[in-house]
Amino acid sequence: MDVFPNLPNKNYAQLRREIQSGDILLCSGTSFFSNLIKQATQSVWSHVAFILRLDMIDRIMVLESVESIGVRTVPLSSYVQDYNGTGKSYPGKLVIARHHDLKSENIAQLSKMAIDLLGYPYNKEEILRIAARIGMNTFGLTQHSMDMPSGREFICSEYAHVCFKSIGLKIEFNPLGFIAPADFARCHEIDLKHYVSTEWDKRSAAIKSNLVLPAQAY
């Protein structure tokens, strides 16, 4: 199973000026669904999205497909401060990554494709098929290759794959015939840059060190 890379840890305020449109957000969540994805793909990564800067309104947006909602966009700051309106940061690790070959002139096309797919549903059945494929492979069984979705439903990695493919950047499928967040992290053309520090990270570190943080740090 993959392990977390050794990367610098920066807070959102430090990273904000460095983040570019087209950057990739890799997440390692702690929910049941996140753990299912990580186990199915033998990876620490459970979610992938990408970023669009809207400097005119001073916002950095995440474009993603999430379970129970589908394709949506939210401010990156919500991952750090108020994930899904909980008043807490995203419960897991966040990494900013960047594709070597993404050119500034392709950002408009990438954004158009991403926005045209807003509202499309999440493909929960695909996760179950992926888990089944992993299980069958473990026992030496084989299946016919899984096709990409019809274009009407996506898991997070399929949504990101379709968007990047629209500008000629292909993320290779893994040998079992599907695309997962791990495949973005393993792609040689993608550099993992920085962890985005959150209050969740601080709390986890404190628990591991048997320390107690003041209440306002939570």
N, C-alpha and C positions, 0 to 999 in steps of 0.2 A: 504493500500500500504506500502511496506517495506520502511524503511528510511536508510540513510547512517549510518554505524556503527561508534562508537567512537574509532578511531585508531590513533596511532602516525603518524605524517607526516614527511617523510624523503626525502632528495633529492637523485637523482640517484647515485651520487658519494658515498654517505653514504651507500646506499643499495647494491651497486654492488658486494661487497665481500660476502654479506649474501645470495644473490639469488642463488638458487640451480636448477639444471636440474629437470624438472617435476613440478616446481612451477607453479601456476595458475595465470594468469593475468585477473582480472575483470575490465571492463570498463563501465563508464556511459557517453555515448556520448550525443551530443546536436543536431545531424542532424535529419531530418524528419524520416529517417528509424530507427534511434536509439530511437526516441520518440515513434514510432509505436510499437517497441518491448517492451519498458518499459510499455506503456499503456496496451498492450495485456497481459502482464504477471504480472501487478500490482507490479512492482519492480523498483528500481533505476538502475538496471543493464541492459545494452543493448548488451554487447559483452563479450565473454569469449575466452581465448586462453591459451596456456601453453608455458613454457620456456625451452630452451635447451642451456646449456653453452657449448661453444666451446673454451676452454681455450688455445688450441694449436694456435688459431689465435686471441685470446683475443677478442672474441665477445660473446655477450649474445643475442640469437635469440628468436624471438616470432614466434610460429607456429600457424596459424589461418586460418579461412575461412571468407572472407569478401565479401560483396555485390559488384557486377560489376567485381570482379576479380576471386574469388574462393579461393581455398586453396593455401596459400603462406607462405613464411617466410621472416621476416624483422628484423633488429637489434632492440632490445628494446630501444636503445638510440634514434632511430628515433621517437618513441612515445614521448620522452621527449624534443627533439630538432628540429626535421624536419619531422613531420608526413606527409606521402604521398608526400614528396618533396615540401611542402608548405613553408618551412622555419620557421614554427611555431610548437609548441607542440600540442599534441592531445587535441582537444577541449572538455575536460571533465575530470572526475575524474578517477584515476587509482589506483588499489589496488593489492598488491601481496598476494596470499593465498597459502596454502600448505595442501596436503592430508596427514592425519596421517599415513596411511598404505603404502605409496609409499616407496619402498625399492630401494637402489642404484643398486642392481643387476637387477632390472626391467627397468632401464632407457634405456638400449640398445634396448629392444623390443618395448618400447613405442616410441622411436625415429624412429625405422624402420617403424612402422605402420604409423607414422605421415609423414615421408618423402615419403613413397610409395603412399600417397594420394595427394602429391603436384600437383597442376594443375587441380584438379577436380573442377567442377563448383560449384557456390553458388546456393542454392535452394531458390529462392525468393518466389516461390509459397507456400512454407512451411510456411513462415511468414504470408501470407494472410490466409492460412488455420487455423493457430493458432489464428489469430485475429477473424476469423469467429467462431471458437470453443468457445472463450471467450464470444463473443456476444450471442451465442445460450445459453450458460450456464447462462448468466445474466437473460435471459428471461425464464429460467426453461425448456429449450429444451435440448434434448440429441442427441448424435451422437455415432456411433460405434467408438471404439478406433482407433486412427491414428497409422498406422504402422511406424516403422523407415524407413528412405529412402532406396532406392534400393542399396545404396553403390556407386552411381555414382554422386550424388549431396548432398551438405550438407549446413545447416546453421551452424553458429559458434559453437553452443552448441552440435549439432549432431556430428560434426567433433571431438571436444574434448571428447565427450562421447565414440565414437568408439575407439579412441586412448587409453583412460584409460581402457575401457572394455577389450582391447587386453591383458592387464596384470592383469586381474581379479578384477579391481576396478570399481565398478558400482555406478553411480550416479542415484539415484531414479528419475523416471519420476514424474511429478506433477500429481494431481488427474485427470486432464483433458486429460492425455495421451500423453503428449509431453515433451521434454526436452528443457530447456531454460537457459540462463545465471543465472537467479535467483535461479535455482535448485542447481547450484554449490555453490552459496553463502549461501543457506539454508541447505546444506548438513552437518550433524553433524560431519562427518569425515574430514571436511575441515575447517581449521582455517584461518581467514582473519588476515593478519599480519600487513601490513603498507600501508598507502597511499604513492604513488610516487609523490613527489612535482614537479610541472611543472610551466612554465611561465603563462600558462592559469589559474592555481590556484591563482597565485599572482595577476593577473589582475582582476579576479573575486572578490577576497577579497578586492582589492582596490576600485572597483566599489561599493561594498556593504558598504564600509566605507567612500564613497565619497572622496577618495583620488585619486591623480594623480601620476602615476609612471613615472619615467624618460623614454624617448623614447627607450633607449637600453634595458629596461626590457621587452619589448614586443616581 
